[in-house]
Amino acid sequence: MITTPIERLASLRVGTVEYISPDRIEVQLDIESPDSVALNTGTPRSFPRINGYVMIPVDLGFVVGQVSWITIQRSPYPKRSGFQDFGLIDLPFPLRKMELQPVGTLVATEGGYKFKRGLETFPSVGDIVILPMEEQLKSIIESGENRRVYIGNSPLVGNAKVMIDPDRLFGRHLAVLGNTGSGKSCSVAGLIRWSLESAEQQKTNKDVPVNSRFIVLDPNGEYSKAFADKRDANIYSVNVEGGDKRNQLQVPLWFWNTDEWCGFTKASPKTHRTTIVHALKSVRSGNVFEEVSKQSDFASYVRTVIDTIEVNKASGNPWGKFPFPKSFHQSVEKWASDIKSDEDYSEELNNAIQAFSAKVQEFIAARSGSYPHYDYTKAEVDSLIALLKDVFLKAGGKEDEFLPTDEDSPIPFTGENFVRSIEANAEILSTTDYIVTLMPRIKALLSDVRVKKVIDDKELGLSDWLSNYIGADNKESLTIINLSLLPSDVTSIVTAVIARMVFEAQQRYLKLNKQCLPTVLVMEEAHYFVKRYNDDAENTGPTTQCCKVFEKIAREGRKFGLGLVLSSQRPSELSPTVLSQCNSFLLHRISNDRDQDLVHRLLPDNMRGILKEMPSLPSQYAVLLGWASELPVLVKMRTLPKNQCPRSEDPDYWDVWTGKNKREIDWGKIADEWQNKKNEESAKE
């Protein structure tokens, strides 16, 4: 019967340290150590086992090592305990060796054991290696504080519960990576559901709903089914049948900022961007009248001229280097020829126009002669602006329209007004010839029936959108955004707008409330949204613009309480910037060698042995490592009921071929829906 600690350690001994370095320990196993199953640790356990754990006693407790490989070394004689007449009776004997990667230290506490990463004391050559007991092994796997959400079990440690801290998992971004069919979507859906269920069970006030916010960007329409049982879940999609606007995806075009308009239209920064900036500034400041009349159209033109001078004045020096003096003088002459009196105008307006014309003629006369100069002083430019403002006010404009307006502020306007504003500003800026390639893209967007319901909403208010998509006060908010029916050339920009609006809302919440609003933005098939791009390209398309938005969120989102969850089957196609900002990883089966190499390089953890299991992991199994886990751990994710799994199951070819599962085909119905004929017939009725 074992009575002393020394005898207990001797019974658990399996080998001796032969080699040690900061990142690697080699152990020679004793001949008496178990060959396949250890029976002396409390419960039967496989040993030796790849990615299993062993311990080495040191001064502060035990150094914990993870088995990375096992081999056999041929020896001319057996190394057995006791006296032997070597070489006379025994034949050459194989010696087993294994390599360990040191992962941390296990120390005894009053309540049991506590595991912590890192080593303060290294073992030495000749130290014994022992098997951990059941209690010690669970302390290793179940290490960490605030373990609140149960996500699965560890097959390496007698199915010990693997629990995580949501602050660690979501607070510093999570990447869920793996091949198609490996269980990624179920893991993502499970993490959301299990987090909400745990919060419901552990909330302090049972009468108040869980105050959570999850926003899922779903390009394939998989998650609507997974959360159909959630009554409070907001599920938005395109072209909802029945005309129920509550479930219609809405991302009004007046949400779009300059970068997003330039990305969608593939605008050139040298010719197109300036026109778009001026047009947005004009249309957001109200410089487009809903009811077009001769005088209102004239006022709109004058307001655009004022904006042009103000923008140039702020960005450069109109009486110095920019715009070039002669160019600015030529613009003044053109404006004077366009701003003329008319018998249909009021007397006050005609008087204001004549005062402006007289001042321009004075400037023109001063810049004529044999050796004219075209410089304008600051006072001269200010006098032009003052006279133009007087013309604008006499034409029916309002004083408050001269307040500074940011071209990217989400102030409502219509698509028709935006088109008119671009055309008017192009005429003033002399870029009409350059917008020939720009206008067709914008007009095609505004007339596309597939996206009209999404971008054309005059009634939706900004506060209502934020409440619907991010979440109302003290309410469990789960938003599923189904992007599957959006045209591919619009999906990236709509996604970028949604993500940016969420991010900027988080920024403003922190600014006003001095504390952040924890929110999780989930991206399924993230390689669609954060696809790596060539930063040297002059023109930035919609895909590049979308990726830049998520790169900014990845870098700065944590400060404002916005966490990212990326799910992708092709990590090698993802933006390196976004991946490098992920501090936690849930890795399912990854077979592609290029993807494996990328994962090995990007991981913030120096553990490599357990990652070698990635190509052979069964479905539902994953490796959790990084900030969310004290050490890399193999976990079998909890099983979701079939009705709670995303719609991503494998096609049942054989059952359909053999007639076991029926598939009725009505291509006419699909063609009518595709061509929008059903909606056209309803409109006629």
C-alpha positions as CSV (number, residue, x, y, z in Angstrom):
1,M,0.0,0.0,0.0
2,I,1.4,3.5,-1.0
3,T,1.9,5.7,2.0
4,T,4.4,8.4,1.1
5,P,4.5,11.1,-1.6
6,I,7.8,9.6,-2.9
7,E,6.2,6.2,-3.4
8,R,3.3,7.9,-5.1
9,L,5.6,9.7,-7.6
10,A,7.5,6.4,-8.2
11,S,4.3,4.7,-9.1
12,L,3.4,7.4,-11.7
13,R,6.9,7.5,-13.2
14,V,7.2,6.9,-16.9
15,G,10.6,8.1,-17.9
16,T,13.6,10.4,-17.5
17,V,14.6,13.7,-19.0
18,E,17.5,13.3,-21.4
19,Y,17.6,16.6,-23.2
20,I,16.2,20.1,-22.4
21,S,16.0,23.4,-24.2
22,P,13.6,26.4,-23.7
23,D,11.1,25.0,-26.2
24,R,11.8,21.3,-26.3
25,I,12.4,18.4,-23.8
26,E,13.4,14.9,-24.8
27,V,12.4,12.0,-22.5
28,Q,13.5,8.4,-22.5
29,L,10.6,6.2,-21.4
30,D,11.2,3.4,-18.9
31,I,10.8,-0.1,-20.0
32,E,8.2,-0.6,-17.3
33,S,6.1,2.4,-18.5
34,P,2.7,1.5,-20.1
35,D,2.7,0.5,-23.7
36,S,-0.9,1.7,-24.6
37,V,-3.0,2.1,-21.4
38,A,-2.1,3.6,-18.0
39,L,-4.0,2.1,-15.1
40,N,-2.4,3.8,-12.2
41,T,-3.8,7.3,-12.6
42,G,-7.2,6.9,-11.1
43,T,-9.0,6.0,-14.4
44,P,-7.7,4.0,-17.4
45,R,-6.0,6.4,-19.9
46,S,-4.2,6.0,-23.2
47,F,-0.4,6.4,-22.8
48,P,1.8,7.3,-24.6
49,R,-0.5,9.5,-26.7
50,I,0.3,12.3,-29.2
51,N,-0.8,15.7,-27.7
52,G,-1.3,14.1,-24.3
53,Y,0.2,15.7,-21.1
54,V,2.9,14.6,-18.7
55,M,4.6,16.4,-15.8
56,I,8.1,16.9,-14.4
57,P,8.4,17.7,-10.7
58,V,10.3,21.0,-10.0
59,D,10.6,23.3,-7.0
60,L,7.4,25.3,-7.7
61,G,5.3,22.4,-8.6
62,F,5.2,20.6,-11.9
63,V,6.3,21.5,-15.4
64,V,3.6,20.5,-17.8
65,G,4.7,19.1,-21.1
66,Q,2.7,18.2,-24.2
67,V,3.7,15.1,-26.2
68,S,4.7,16.1,-29.8
69,W,6.2,12.9,-31.0
70,I,7.1,9.3,-30.0
71,T,9.8,7.2,-31.5
72,I,11.8,4.0,-30.9
73,Q,15.6,4.0,-30.6
74,R,17.4,0.6,-31.0
75,S,19.6,-0.2,-28.0
76,P,22.3,-3.0,-27.9
77,Y,21.0,-4.0,-24.4
78,P,18.0,-3.3,-22.3
79,K,18.1,-0.8,-19.5
80,R,16.1,-2.5,-16.9
81,S,16.2,-2.0,-13.1
82,G,18.0,-4.6,-11.0
83,F,21.0,-6.7,-11.7
84,Q,21.4,-8.2,-15.2
85,D,24.1,-10.1,-17.0
86,F,23.9,-7.9,-20.1
87,G,24.8,-9.4,-23.5
88,L,24.6,-13.0,-22.4
89,I,20.8,-13.6,-22.2
90,D,18.9,-10.6,-23.6
91,L,18.7,-9.7,-27.3
92,P,18.9,-6.1,-28.6
93,F,16.0,-4.2,-27.2
94,P,14.0,-1.2,-28.5
95,L,13.9,1.9,-26.2
96,R,11.0,4.4,-26.5
97,K,11.6,8.1,-26.6
98,M,9.2,11.0,-26.8
99,E,9.5,14.8,-27.2
100,L,7.7,17.3,-25.0
101,Q,6.9,20.9,-25.6
102,P,6.8,22.8,-22.2
103,V,3.4,24.6,-21.9
104,G,3.2,25.8,-18.4
105,T,3.5,25.1,-14.7
106,L,1.0,23.4,-12.3
107,V,1.2,24.4,-8.7
108,A,-0.7,23.1,-5.7
109,T,-3.2,25.4,-4.0
110,E,-5.6,25.1,-1.0
111,G,-8.4,24.1,-3.3
112,G,-6.5,21.8,-5.5
113,Y,-4.2,22.8,-8.4
114,K,-3.8,25.8,-10.6
115,F,-2.2,25.9,-14.0
116,K,-0.5,29.0,-15.5
117,R,1.3,29.5,-18.8
118,G,5.1,29.9,-18.9
119,L,8.0,28.4,-16.9
120,E,9.8,30.1,-14.1
121,T,12.0,27.0,-13.3
122,F,13.2,24.5,-15.9
123,P,13.8,20.8,-15.1
124,S,17.2,19.3,-15.4
125,V,18.6,16.2,-17.2
126,G,17.9,13.1,-15.1
127,D,14.6,14.4,-13.6
128,I,11.8,12.0,-13.6
129,V,8.7,12.3,-15.8
130,I,5.3,11.3,-14.3
131,L,1.7,10.9,-15.4
132,P,-0.8,13.4,-14.1
133,M,-3.6,12.2,-11.9
134,E,-7.2,12.9,-13.0
135,E,-7.5,15.9,-10.8
136,Q,-4.3,17.4,-12.1
137,L,-5.2,16.7,-15.7
138,K,-8.6,18.5,-15.3
139,S,-6.9,21.4,-13.7
140,I,-4.7,21.8,-16.8
141,I,-7.6,21.6,-19.3
142,E,-10.0,23.6,-17.2
143,S,-7.5,26.3,-16.4
144,G,-8.3,30.0,-16.5
145,E,-10.6,32.3,-14.7
146,N,-14.2,33.4,-15.5
147,R,-14.9,30.2,-17.4
148,R,-18.6,30.9,-18.0
149,V,-19.6,29.3,-21.4
150,Y,-19.5,25.5,-21.9
151,I,-18.5,24.9,-25.6
152,G,-17.4,21.2,-25.6
153,N,-15.4,18.4,-24.1
154,S,-11.7,17.4,-24.3
155,P,-11.3,13.9,-25.7
156,L,-7.7,13.8,-24.4
157,V,-8.7,14.3,-20.8
158,G,-11.6,12.0,-20.1
159,N,-14.1,14.3,-21.7
160,A,-13.4,17.2,-19.3
161,K,-15.6,20.2,-19.9
162,V,-14.0,22.9,-22.0
163,M,-15.3,26.3,-20.9
164,I,-14.3,29.8,-22.1
165,D,-14.4,33.4,-20.9
166,P,-16.5,35.4,-23.4
167,D,-14.5,38.6,-22.6
168,R,-11.4,36.8,-23.9
169,L,-13.1,35.0,-26.8
170,F,-14.9,37.9,-28.3
171,G,-13.0,40.9,-26.9
172,R,-9.9,40.4,-29.0
173,H,-11.3,38.8,-32.2
174,L,-11.8,35.2,-33.0
175,A,-11.0,33.3,-36.2
176,V,-12.9,30.0,-36.9
177,L,-11.0,28.3,-39.7
178,G,-11.5,24.9,-41.4
179,N,-12.4,23.1,-44.6
180,T,-16.0,22.9,-45.8
181,G,-17.8,20.2,-43.9
182,S,-15.6,20.3,-40.9
183,G,-18.2,21.9,-38.6
184,K,-17.3,25.6,-38.7
185,S,-20.8,26.9,-39.2
186,C,-22.2,24.8,-36.4
187,S,-19.4,26.0,-34.1
188,V,-20.1,29.6,-34.9
189,A,-23.9,29.1,-34.3
190,G,-23.1,27.2,-31.2
191,L,-20.8,29.9,-29.7
192,I,-23.6,32.5,-30.2
193,R,-26.4,30.3,-28.8
194,W,-24.4,28.9,-25.8
195,S,-23.2,32.4,-24.9
196,L,-26.7,33.7,-24.8
197,E,-28.0,30.6,-22.9
198,S,-25.2,31.0,-20.3
199,A,-25.9,34.7,-19.9
200,E,-29.6,33.9,-19.4
201,Q,-28.7,31.4,-16.6
202,Q,-26.2,33.6,-14.9
203,K,-27.7,37.1,-15.2
204,T,-28.0,39.0,-12.0
205,N,-31.6,40.3,-12.5
206,K,-33.9,37.5,-13.7
207,D,-36.6,40.0,-14.7
208,V,-34.4,41.9,-17.2
209,P,-33.6,40.3,-20.6
210,V,-30.0,39.5,-21.6
211,N,-28.4,42.8,-22.8
212,S,-26.4,41.3,-25.7
213,R,-25.6,42.2,-29.3
214,F,-24.7,39.8,-32.1
215,I,-24.7,40.8,-35.8
216,V,-24.2,38.0,-38.3
217,L,-23.3,38.8,-41.9
218,D,-24.5,35.7,-43.8
219,P,-23.6,35.6,-47.5
220,N,-25.1,32.2,-48.1
221,G,-28.3,32.4,-46.1
222,E,-27.4,29.6,-43.7
223,Y,-28.2,31.1,-40.3
224,S,-31.8,32.0,-40.7
225,K,-32.7,28.4,-40.0
226,A,-30.3,28.1,-37.1
227,F,-32.0,30.9,-35.1
228,A,-35.6,30.4,-36.3
229,D,-36.6,29.5,-32.7
230,K,-35.3,32.8,-31.3
231,R,-38.4,35.0,-31.2
232,D,-36.5,38.2,-30.7
233,A,-34.0,37.5,-33.5
234,N,-34.1,40.1,-36.3
235,I,-33.6,38.3,-39.6
236,Y,-33.2,40.6,-42.6
237,S,-33.0,39.5,-46.2
238,V,-33.6,40.9,-49.8
239,N,-36.9,40.9,-51.6
240,V,-39.0,39.5,-48.7
241,E,-42.2,38.1,-50.1
242,G,-45.4,39.6,-48.9
243,G,-43.9,43.1,-48.7
244,D,-43.2,42.9,-44.9
245,K,-40.7,45.8,-44.5
246,R,-39.8,44.6,-41.0
247,N,-37.8,41.8,-42.5
248,Q,-36.5,43.7,-45.6
249,L,-32.8,44.4,-45.5
250,Q,-32.4,48.2,-45.6
251,V,-29.1,50.0,-46.2
252,P,-30.1,53.4,-47.6
253,L,-27.7,54.9,-50.1
254,W,-27.4,58.1,-48.0
255,F,-25.5,55.9,-45.5
256,W,-22.7,55.5,-48.0
257,N,-19.6,57.7,-47.5
258,T,-17.2,59.0,-50.1
259,D,-14.9,56.0,-50.0
260,E,-17.8,53.6,-50.5
261,W,-19.2,55.5,-53.5
262,C,-15.8,55.7,-55.0
263,G,-15.2,52.0,-54.4
264,F,-18.6,51.0,-55.9
265,T,-18.1,53.2,-59.0
266,K,-14.4,52.5,-59.2
267,A,-13.8,56.2,-59.3
268,S,-10.4,57.5,-60.3
269,P,-8.8,59.6,-57.5
270,K,-7.6,62.2,-59.9
271,T,-10.8,63.0,-61.8
272,H,-13.9,61.3,-60.3
273,R,-13.3,61.6,-56.6
274,T,-13.3,65.4,-56.5
275,T,-16.6,65.5,-58.3
276,I,-18.2,62.9,-55.9
277,V,-16.9,64.8,-52.8
278,H,-18.5,68.0,-54.0
279,A,-21.7,66.3,-55.0
280,L,-22.1,64.6,-51.7
281,K,-21.4,67.8,-49.8
282,S,-23.9,69.6,-51.9
283,V,-26.7,67.0,-51.6
284,R,-26.2,66.5,-47.9
285,S,-26.3,70.2,-47.2
286,G,-29.7,70.5,-49.0
287,N,-28.4,72.0,-52.2
288,V,-30.9,70.1,-54.3
289,F,-34.5,71.2,-54.3
290,E,-37.3,68.6,-54.4
291,E,-39.5,70.8,-56.6
292,V,-37.5,71.9,-59.5
293,S,-38.3,75.4,-60.8
294,K,-36.2,77.9,-62.8
295,Q,-35.3,79.9,-59.7
296,S,-34.7,76.9,-57.4
297,D,-32.5,75.4,-60.1
298,F,-30.6,78.6,-60.2
299,A,-30.2,78.7,-56.4
300,S,-28.9,75.2,-56.5
301,Y,-26.3,76.2,-59.0
302,V,-25.2,79.2,-57.0
303,R,-25.0,77.0,-53.8
304,T,-22.8,74.6,-55.7
305,V,-20.4,77.4,-56.8
306,I,-20.2,78.6,-53.2
307,D,-19.4,75.0,-52.0
308,T,-16.7,74.7,-54.7
309,I,-14.9,77.9,-53.6
310,E,-15.2,76.9,-49.9
311,V,-13.8,73.4,-50.4
312,N,-10.9,74.7,-52.5
313,K,-10.3,77.4,-49.9
314,A,-10.2,74.8,-47.1
315,S,-8.0,72.3,-49.0
316,G,-5.6,74.7,-50.6
317,N,-5.1,78.3,-51.4
318,P,-7.3,79.6,-54.3
319,W,-5.3,82.9,-54.5
320,G,-2.0,81.1,-54.5
321,K,-1.0,77.6,-55.6
322,F,-4.4,75.8,-55.6
323,P,-6.3,76.1,-57.8
324,F,-3.7,77.7,-60.1
325,P,-4.4,81.4,-60.3
326,K,-5.2,81.5,-64.0
327,S,-7.5,78.5,-63.6
328,F,-9.3,80.1,-60.7
329,H,-9.7,83.4,-62.7
330,Q,-11.1,81.4,-65.7
331,S,-13.7,79.8,-63.3
332,V,-14.7,83.2,-62.0
333,E,-15.3,84.4,-65.6
334,K,-17.4,81.3,-66.4
335,W,-19.5,81.7,-63.2
336,A,-20.2,85.3,-64.1
337,S,-21.4,84.3,-67.5
338,D,-23.8,81.7,-66.0
339,I,-25.1,83.9,-63.1
340,K,-27.2,86.4,-65.0
341,S,-30.4,88.4,-64.3
342,D,-33.7,87.2,-65.6
343,E,-37.1,88.7,-66.0
344,D,-38.6,85.7,-64.1
345,Y,-36.6,86.5,-61.0
346,S,-37.6,88.9,-58.3
347,E,-36.2,92.4,-58.2
348,E,-34.2,91.7,-55.1
349,L,-32.6,88.7,-56.7
350,N,-31.7,90.6,-59.9
351,N,-30.1,93.4,-57.8
352,A,-28.0,90.9,-56.0
353,I,-26.9,89.3,-59.3
354,Q,-26.0,92.7,-60.7
355,A,-23.9,93.5,-57.6
356,F,-22.0,90.1,-58.1
357,S,-21.5,90.8,-61.9
358,A,-20.2,94.3,-61.2
359,K,-17.6,92.9,-58.7
360,V,-16.5,90.2,-61.2
361,Q,-16.1,92.8,-63.9
362,E,-13.9,94.8,-61.6
363,F,-11.7,91.8,-61.0
364,I,-11.5,91.1,-64.8
365,A,-10.6,94.7,-65.5
366,A,-7.8,94.5,-62.9
367,R,-6.4,91.4,-64.6
368,S,-6.2,92.7,-68.2
369,G,-3.6,94.5,-70.1
370,S,-0.2,93.6,-71.6
371,Y,1.2,91.8,-68.5
372,P,-1.8,90.6,-66.5
373,H,-1.6,88.8,-63.2
374,Y,-4.2,86.3,-62.0
375,D,-3.5,86.2,-58.3
376,Y,-6.5,86.7,-55.9
377,T,-6.1,88.0,-52.4
378,K,-8.0,86.5,-49.5
379,A,-10.2,89.6,-49.2
380,E,-11.2,89.4,-52.9
381,V,-12.2,85.7,-52.5
382,D,-14.2,86.5,-49.4
383,S,-16.0,89.3,-51.1
384,L,-17.0,86.9,-54.0
385,I,-18.3,84.4,-51.5
386,A,-20.3,87.1,-49.6
387,L,-21.9,88.3,-52.8
388,L,-22.8,84.8,-54.0
389,K,-24.4,84.0,-50.6
390,D,-26.5,87.1,-51.0
391,V,-27.6,85.9,-54.4
392,F,-28.4,82.4,-53.0
393,L,-30.5,83.8,-50.1
394,K,-32.4,86.1,-52.5
395,A,-33.1,83.1,-54.7
396,G,-34.9,81.3,-51.8
397,G,-32.0,79.6,-50.1
398,K,-31.8,79.3,-46.3
399,E,-29.1,80.8,-44.0
400,D,-28.7,77.5,-42.0
401,E,-27.5,75.7,-45.2
402,F,-24.2,77.5,-44.8
403,L,-23.4,75.6,-41.7
404,P,-20.4,73.3,-42.2
405,T,-21.6,70.0,-43.7
406,D,-19.4,66.8,-43.7
407,E,-19.8,65.0,-47.0
408,D,-19.8,61.7,-45.1
409,S,-22.5,62.6,-42.5
410,P,-25.5,60.2,-42.8
411,I,-27.9,63.0,-43.9
412,P,-30.8,61.7,-46.1
413,F,-31.0,62.4,-49.8
414,T,-32.5,60.6,-52.8
415,G,-30.7,58.9,-55.7
416,E,-32.2,61.3,-58.2
417,N,-30.9,64.3,-56.3
418,F,-27.5,62.7,-56.0
419,V,-27.4,62.2,-59.8
420,R,-28.4,65.9,-60.4
421,S,-25.8,67.0,-57.9
422,I,-23.0,65.1,-59.7
423,E,-24.0,66.6,-63.0
424,A,-24.2,70.1,-61.6
425,N,-20.8,69.9,-59.9
426,A,-19.1,68.3,-62.9
427,E,-20.2,71.3,-65.0
428,I,-18.8,73.7,-62.4
429,L,-15.6,71.8,-62.0
430,S,-15.2,71.3,-65.8
431,T,-15.2,67.5,-65.3
432,T,-18.3,66.7,-67.4
433,D,-16.2,64.8,-69.9
434,Y,-14.7,62.6,-67.2
435,I,-17.9,61.5,-65.5
436,V,-19.1,59.7,-68.7
437,T,-17.9,56.4,-67.2
438,L,-19.1,57.2,-63.7
439,M,-22.8,58.0,-64.3
440,P,-23.9,54.8,-65.9
441,R,-22.8,52.8,-62.9
442,I,-24.7,55.0,-60.5
443,K,-27.8,55.1,-62.7
444,A,-27.7,51.3,-63.1
445,L,-27.6,50.9,-59.3
446,L,-30.6,53.2,-58.8
447,S,-32.6,51.3,-61.4
448,D,-31.7,47.7,-60.4
449,V,-34.9,46.1,-59.0
450,R,-32.8,43.6,-57.0
451,V,-31.3,46.3,-54.8
452,K,-33.9,49.1,-55.0
453,K,-35.7,47.9,-51.9
454,V,-32.4,47.8,-50.0
455,I,-31.0,51.2,-50.8
456,D,-34.0,53.3,-51.6
457,D,-35.8,54.1,-48.3
458,K,-36.8,57.7,-47.6
459,E,-38.7,57.0,-44.4
460,L,-36.2,55.1,-42.4
461,G,-34.5,57.2,-39.7
462,L,-30.9,56.7,-38.6
463,S,-31.9,56.0,-35.0
464,D,-34.5,53.5,-36.1
465,W,-31.9,51.6,-38.1
466,L,-29.4,51.6,-35.3
467,S,-32.1,50.3,-32.9
468,N,-33.1,47.5,-35.3
469,Y,-29.7,46.3,-36.5
470,I,-27.5,46.9,-33.4
471,G,-30.1,46.6,-30.7
472,A,-32.5,48.6,-28.5
473,D,-32.0,49.5,-24.8
474,N,-31.9,46.5,-22.5
475,K,-32.9,43.9,-25.1
476,E,-31.3,40.7,-26.3
477,S,-30.3,41.6,-29.8
478,L,-29.4,39.0,-32.4
479,T,-29.4,40.3,-36.0
480,I,-29.0,37.9,-39.0
481,I,-28.3,39.7,-42.2
482,N,-29.0,37.4,-45.2
483,L,-26.9,38.7,-48.1
484,S,-27.5,35.7,-50.4
485,L,-29.8,37.4,-52.9
486,L,-27.8,40.6,-53.3
487,P,-25.9,41.0,-56.7
488,S,-22.2,40.2,-56.3
489,D,-21.1,43.6,-57.4
490,V,-23.2,45.2,-54.6
491,T,-22.7,42.7,-51.8
492,S,-19.2,44.0,-50.8
493,I,-20.2,47.6,-50.6
494,V,-23.5,46.9,-48.7
495,T,-21.5,44.8,-46.3
496,A,-18.8,47.5,-45.9
497,V,-21.5,50.1,-45.2
498,I,-23.2,47.9,-42.5
499,A,-19.9,47.2,-40.8
500,R,-18.7,50.8,-40.9
501,M,-22.1,52.1,-39.5
502,V,-21.8,49.6,-36.6
503,F,-18.2,50.6,-35.9
504,E,-18.9,54.4,-36.0
505,A,-22.0,53.9,-33.8
506,Q,-19.8,52.2,-31.3
507,Q,-17.3,55.1,-31.5
508,R,-20.0,57.7,-30.8
509,Y,-21.6,55.6,-28.0
510,L,-18.2,55.6,-26.2
511,K,-17.8,59.3,-26.8
512,L,-21.1,60.2,-25.3
513,N,-21.4,57.6,-22.5
514,K,-17.7,57.3,-21.6
515,Q,-18.0,53.5,-21.7
516,C,-18.2,51.0,-24.5
517,L,-21.2,49.0,-25.7
518,P,-20.0,45.3,-26.2
519,T,-21.1,44.1,-29.6
520,V,-20.0,41.1,-31.7
521,L,-19.8,41.2,-35.5
522,V,-19.8,37.7,-37.1
523,M,-18.6,37.2,-40.6
524,E,-19.5,33.8,-42.3
525,E,-17.3,33.0,-45.3
526,A,-15.0,35.9,-44.3
527,H,-12.8,35.5,-47.4
528,Y,-15.6,37.2,-49.3
529,F,-15.4,40.3,-47.1
530,V,-11.7,40.5,-46.1
531,K,-10.0,39.2,-49.3
532,R,-6.4,40.3,-49.5
533,Y,-5.7,43.0,-52.1
534,N,-2.9,44.7,-53.9
535,D,-2.2,47.9,-52.0
536,D,-0.3,49.4,-55.0
537,A,-3.4,49.5,-57.2
538,E,-4.6,53.1,-58.0
539,N,-8.2,52.3,-58.3
540,T,-9.9,50.7,-55.3
541,G,-12.9,48.5,-56.2
542,P,-15.8,47.5,-53.9
543,T,-13.9,44.3,-52.6
544,T,-10.9,46.4,-51.6
545,Q,-13.0,49.0,-49.9
546,C,-14.9,46.3,-47.9
547,C,-11.6,44.8,-46.8
548,K,-10.3,48.2,-45.6
549,V,-13.3,48.7,-43.4
550,F,-12.8,45.4,-41.7
551,E,-9.1,46.0,-41.3
552,K,-9.9,49.2,-39.4
553,I,-12.3,47.3,-37.2
554,A,-9.8,44.6,-36.6
555,R,-7.2,47.2,-35.5
556,E,-9.4,49.5,-33.5
557,G,-12.6,47.7,-32.7
558,R,-11.5,46.4,-29.3
559,K,-11.2,49.9,-27.9
560,F,-14.8,50.6,-28.7
561,G,-16.3,47.2,-27.6
562,L,-16.7,45.8,-31.1
563,G,-15.4,42.2,-31.5
564,L,-15.0,40.2,-34.7
565,V,-15.7,36.5,-35.4
566,L,-14.3,35.4,-38.7
567,S,-15.3,32.1,-40.2
568,S,-13.5,31.0,-43.4
569,Q,-12.4,27.8,-45.2
570,R,-9.5,29.6,-47.0
571,P,-7.3,31.5,-44.5
572,S,-4.7,32.0,-47.2
573,E,-7.1,34.3,-49.0
574,L,-7.8,36.5,-46.0
575,S,-6.2,39.9,-45.3
576,P,-3.0,39.4,-43.3
577,T,-3.9,42.6,-41.3
578,V,-7.2,41.1,-40.1
579,L,-5.8,37.7,-39.3
580,S,-2.9,39.2,-37.4
581,Q,-5.3,41.0,-35.1
582,C,-7.1,37.8,-34.2
583,N,-5.9,36.7,-30.8
584,S,-8.0,33.5,-30.5
585,F,-8.4,30.6,-33.0
586,L,-10.8,27.7,-33.3
587,L,-9.2,25.5,-35.9
588,H,-11.2,22.7,-37.5
589,R,-9.8,20.3,-40.2
590,I,-7.5,22.1,-42.6
591,S,-6.1,19.9,-45.4
592,N,-4.6,22.5,-47.8
593,D,-0.9,22.8,-47.2
594,R,-0.8,26.5,-48.0
595,D,-3.6,27.2,-45.5
596,Q,-1.8,25.1,-42.9
597,D,1.5,27.0,-43.4
598,L,-0.3,30.3,-43.0
599,V,-2.0,29.3,-39.8
600,H,1.3,28.1,-38.3
601,R,2.9,31.5,-39.1
602,L,0.1,33.7,-37.8
603,L,-0.7,32.0,-34.6
604,P,0.3,34.0,-31.5
605,D,1.2,30.8,-29.7
606,N,4.4,28.8,-29.9
607,M,2.6,25.5,-29.7
608,R,3.0,23.5,-32.9
609,G,2.5,19.8,-32.0
610,I,-1.2,19.9,-31.6
611,L,-1.6,21.7,-34.9
612,K,-0.3,18.7,-36.7
613,E,-3.6,17.0,-36.1
614,M,-5.5,19.6,-38.2
615,P,-5.4,17.5,-41.5
616,S,-6.9,14.5,-39.7
617,L,-9.4,16.1,-37.4
618,P,-12.9,14.5,-37.6
619,S,-15.9,16.8,-38.2
620,Q,-17.0,18.6,-35.0
621,Y,-13.5,18.4,-33.5
622,A,-11.4,21.6,-33.3
623,V,-8.3,23.0,-31.6
624,L,-8.9,26.0,-29.4
625,L,-5.8,28.2,-28.7
626,G,-4.7,31.8,-28.2
627,W,-6.0,34.4,-25.8
628,A,-9.3,32.5,-25.1
629,S,-7.4,29.4,-23.8
630,E,-4.6,29.1,-21.3
631,L,-3.1,26.4,-23.6
632,P,-4.0,24.8,-26.9
633,V,-6.7,22.2,-26.3
634,L,-8.4,19.7,-28.6
635,V,-12.1,20.0,-28.1
636,K,-15.1,18.2,-29.4
637,M,-17.7,20.9,-29.8
638,R,-21.1,20.4,-28.3
639,T,-23.7,18.9,-30.5
640,L,-26.5,21.2,-31.8
641,P,-30.0,19.8,-32.5
642,K,-30.6,19.5,-36.3
643,N,-33.1,22.4,-36.2
644,Q,-30.5,24.7,-34.7
645,C,-27.7,23.9,-37.2
646,P,-27.1,26.3,-40.1
647,R,-28.3,25.1,-43.5
648,S,-24.9,23.8,-44.6
649,E,-25.4,20.0,-44.7
650,D,-23.9,18.0,-47.5
651,P,-26.1,17.2,-50.5
652,D,-27.7,13.8,-50.4
653,Y,-26.9,12.7,-54.0
654,W,-27.5,9.0,-53.6
655,D,-30.9,9.3,-51.9
656,V,-32.1,11.6,-54.6
657,W,-30.7,9.4,-57.4
658,T,-32.4,6.3,-56.0
659,G,-35.7,8.1,-55.3
660,K,-35.6,7.8,-51.5
661,N,-35.8,11.6,-51.3
662,K,-38.1,13.4,-53.7
663,R,-37.1,16.5,-55.6
664,E,-39.9,18.2,-57.6
665,I,-38.7,20.6,-60.3
666,D,-40.7,23.7,-61.5
667,W,-38.2,25.8,-63.4
668,G,-41.0,28.1,-64.5
669,K,-41.7,29.2,-60.9
670,I,-38.0,29.8,-60.4
671,A,-37.7,31.8,-63.7
672,D,-40.6,34.0,-62.7
673,E,-39.1,34.8,-59.4
674,W,-35.7,35.3,-61.0
675,Q,-37.1,37.7,-63.6
676,N,-39.3,39.5,-61.0
677,K,-42.4,38.7,-63.0
678,K,-44.4,37.8,-59.9
679,N,-44.0,41.3,-58.5
680,E,-44.8,42.9,-61.9
681,E,-48.1,41.0,-62.1
682,S,-49.0,42.1,-58.6
683,A,-48.3,45.7,-59.5
684,K,-50.6,45.5,-62.5
685,E,-53.4,44.2,-60.4
